Every structure is written in structure tokens, then in C-alpha cells.
Amino acid sequence: MCLAIPGKIITISGQEPLSRMGQVSYGGITKEASLAFVPDAKEGDYILVHAGIAISIVREDEAQKIFEYLEQIGEAEA
Amino acid sequence: MKYLDEYRDPEVARQYVAAIEKITTKPWTIMEICGGQTHAIVRYGIQNMLPDEVTLVHGPGCPVCVTPIEKIDKALEIAARPEVIFCSFGDMLRVPGSATDLLSVRAEGGDVRAIYSPLDAVQVARDNPHKEVVFFAVGFETTAPGNAMAVYQARELGLKNFSLLVSHVLVPPAMESILSNPDCKVQGFLAAGHVCTVMGMDSYAPIAAKYKVPIVVTGFEPLDILQGLYMCIHQLEAGRRQVENQYARVVEAHGNQSAQQLISDVFQVIPRQWRGLGEIPQSGWGLAPAYADYDAERRFGLTETAPDEPSDCISGEIMQGLKKPAQCPAFGAKCTPDHPLGAPMVSTEGACSAYYRYGNE
């Protein structure tokens, strides 16, 4: 039930912080999500959406570390 | 899809498995908290890739599994009323109560609707002003921002025909409950990534220190789980017992603070019954007094009942990591996904259903 999916914000509507909504694309399928809890999110950002509610912005810099980590632990053991 | 597919790369997975094999020298039992992680572990066969020394046990993080039977019975009672439209996440519809389930209530004429978002239930209430619309607000911390938002919106819109049947549960008290059991076998945890996306990691450091267990906040894709396991085993082998974050692409140390703000306005911490585990102090959220008008139990004047649990079901022991599904005498015989005795066989996130579906022993 805690499933959450990353999607890309296509457009944003609404001005009030708690009523901000976005059209979010999930690999081409677009659906509306509440952006109330990601006040810094901009169009083009990737967000994590659970049950129609964005709960986080996906951080690109952190997203690659899972691959760099393998090299790091390899070097540490070498 | 970006941020999903790259975390399912089989070659990188093999490299992580090799790295885990290299550092593992002793037997370790590790529990993943979240049912979504359980599903991924069983679906991708992660347990079978690991060295024999590493045993994964499956935690209580499946809301479908831990929602108490008396709450299901209340849902059934409300949903059967002619003036009610009962809205729920789809996976609650087949959970057996004492006598029946929500799908059967629908078959008998009840207006029971599976919805995608709690905000959809608010829209149903706006569209049906002459009906009472009730949303079954179950779930862990991940689901709370949306459920809080639904009540907040209903109040802003002045809706009088919307209420929540709340059965919210919290992860940290459940972990403490498992660790306090003298028979506990769990030596390390993969904490639930999306719960921590909302709530942050602050609650976990005292648990890691008190019970001397490493806790690694972990995501849901195969590579996330393998990296989380590597980090957890690395700590265990080195004698460290700390909180670490594998899932930093979405989890910040203090979580999502605007979501926490609305949650703390709408909900308050209360004791909660867990199906299979019993009552755990301070382990749930109920509506705060300011939102009491939106409490379906109060609105419909429901009283407590003392339901019968099927005696063959050992889900409580499974969710504490004391037993595996195949050790249950009913597993795959009297209890199957088509005829579940207990909730872990209902939800795809339940350990029993995942084992049955993917054929793990």
C-alpha cells in the first residue's frame, strides 16, 4: 500500500500552497497529483507520488550513487 | 521508466550479490519492514540469490494485514447502509472480517467503491451531496499526508457528508514491539523507505541505540534492497549499530515537513490494535479533536465488538519474523489467496500471498 511511483511534472496549476496540483507523466501516462507537500517542485522535476499525492522531489545527484557505491566498496576492499 | 528501470539492472544486481557474499562471514537475520519490500524480495527471488548465512524475515508493514478485524467489521457495517457510499483502496475489499468482506457487501447491493486517491473520495462527496461518503483511511505514515489532505479539503469545502474510518498505524512502535519480544530473532532492519520519505529518520536512532540493531532506510527496487542489505550486513559484520540511508534520492533526514505539519494538525497519536500483534501503545493515529466531526465511528455511533479470529492463522508470528509462511499448517491448504484465512494471504504485499504466488518455500 505504500507504493509510490516517480513521475515528471508536465504542468502546474493553482497558487495556494495546499491546493497546488500538477499533471504528472509516468512514462507517458499522465495523471493529476497534488503538489501541496512539494512546495519547491517545478515543471520538469521528477517527484515521488503516492495515491495521487506527491511526497518528495527525486534528487538526481543522489539517484546515481547506487552505481558509484559499488566502485567505492570495490576500491575500499582492494 | 526513469528512476525505476535502472534499479532493476540484473548485472548490477549480480555485482551487489557478489559484494554481499564477500563480506558475509556469520549468520544474520534481517527484517524488511514494508510489505512492498517483501513483495519485491519474493517476486525477484532476492532471498535465493543471497548467501545461506543471510535469512530475510518479513515485517508487519502491510496495512491490509494489520488492520484489526473489528475495524473491518465496522467498515462492513457502515458500507451496508443504504445512505452510504463507502470508498476504499482496492486491496482492502477482499480482507475477511468476522463474517464477510467488502466485495460481498457490494455484491449484496452496498455502494462500495475502490478509489486511487483519498482526494477522489472528497470528489465523490461533492458529487453526491445526498449521500454519506466514508473513506477507509488505513495505512502507515506514507498514506497519512493524503488522508490528512482529504479531511482538510472536506473542511475547507464545508462538506458535511464526508467522514473517515481511521485505522492508521505507525512503524517505529511496531519495531519496538518486535524487538521487545524475548524470542525476537531480528538482528538488523531495512526500514520502510516511503514511510521515511514522509516522517524522516529521527525516530530510528533511539531504537538502533536501545536495541543495538542497524537500521538501513531502504527503497523498493531490487538494487535498492540489495544495497540496503549490503549496508546492513556491513554494519553487522563490523559491529556497528546505526541508522543509515540507502534511499537518499527521496528520503531526507527530517522527512517531508509540510506533510508532517498537516498530519499533526489533523491526527493525534493513539494506542492501536494490530491484527495478529495485539494492542501496541502509541502506535496509531486517530483524528484530532478539531476534526472529530469527520470521524465515521462517531458519526455512525458504532460500538466495539469482540470478533472471532480464525484459530489456524499464525500471521502474528509471521509478522514478527518468528515463523515463515510455509510453517503454517493452513498455508496453501485451508488458506489460499482465493480463500484467505488471514490477511497476509489477501494482500499482494502480505508475506503469505507473496510466498504462495511466487512459490517460495
HADDOCK unambig.tbl for C-alpha pairs under 7 A between the chains (distance, minus, plus):
assign (segid A and resid 1 and name CA) (segid B and resid 62 and name CA) 6.99 0.50 0.50
assign (segid A and resid 1 and name CA) (segid B and resid 63 and name CA) 6.91 0.50 0.50
assign (segid A and resid 2 and name CA) (segid B and resid 36 and name CA) 6.75 0.50 0.50
assign (segid A and resid 2 and name CA) (segid B and resid 142 and name CA) 5.83 0.50 0.50
assign (segid A and resid 2 and name CA) (segid B and resid 143 and name CA) 6.78 0.50 0.50
assign (segid A and resid 2 and name CA) (segid B and resid 194 and name CA) 6.51 0.50 0.50
assign (segid A and resid 3 and name CA) (segid B and resid 36 and name CA) 6.60 0.50 0.50
assign (segid A and resid 6 and name CA) (segid B and resid 3 and name CA) 6.58 0.50 0.50
assign (segid A and resid 27 and name CA) (segid B and resid 1 and name CA) 5.21 0.50 0.50
assign (segid A and resid 37 and name CA) (segid B and resid 258 and name CA) 5.50 0.50 0.50
assign (segid A and resid 37 and name CA) (segid B and resid 259 and name CA) 5.46 0.50 0.50
assign (segid A and resid 51 and name CA) (segid B and resid 116 and name CA) 5.79 0.50 0.50
assign (segid A and resid 51 and name CA) (segid B and resid 117 and name CA) 4.62 0.50 0.50
assign (segid A and resid 52 and name CA) (segid B and resid 117 and name CA) 5.28 0.50 0.50
assign (segid A and resid 53 and name CA) (segid B and resid 146 and name CA) 5.96 0.50 0.50
assign (segid A and resid 55 and name CA) (segid B and resid 197 and name CA) 6.94 0.50 0.50
assign (segid A and resid 55 and name CA) (segid B and resid 198 and name CA) 6.54 0.50 0.50
assign (segid A and resid 55 and name CA) (segid B and resid 256 and name CA) 6.96 0.50 0.50
assign (segid A and resid 56 and name CA) (segid B and resid 197 and name CA) 6.79 0.50 0.50
assign (segid A and resid 56 and name CA) (segid B and resid 250 and name CA) 5.82 0.50 0.50
assign (segid A and resid 57 and name CA) (segid B and resid 250 and name CA) 6.36 0.50 0.50
assign (segid A and resid 58 and name CA) (segid B and resid 249 and name CA) 5.44 0.50 0.50
assign (segid A and resid 58 and name CA) (segid B and resid 250 and name CA) 5.18 0.50 0.50
assign (segid A and resid 59 and name CA) (segid B and resid 249 and name CA) 4.75 0.50 0.50
assign (segid A and resid 59 and name CA) (segid B and resid 250 and name CA) 6.43 0.50 0.50
assign (segid A and resid 60 and name CA) (segid B and resid 249 and name CA) 6.91 0.50 0.50
assign (segid A and resid 62 and name CA) (segid B and resid 248 and name CA) 5.99 0.50 0.50
assign (segid A and resid 62 and name CA) (segid B and resid 249 and name CA) 4.72 0.50 0.50
assign (segid A and resid 63 and name CA) (segid B and resid 249 and name CA) 5.08 0.50 0.50
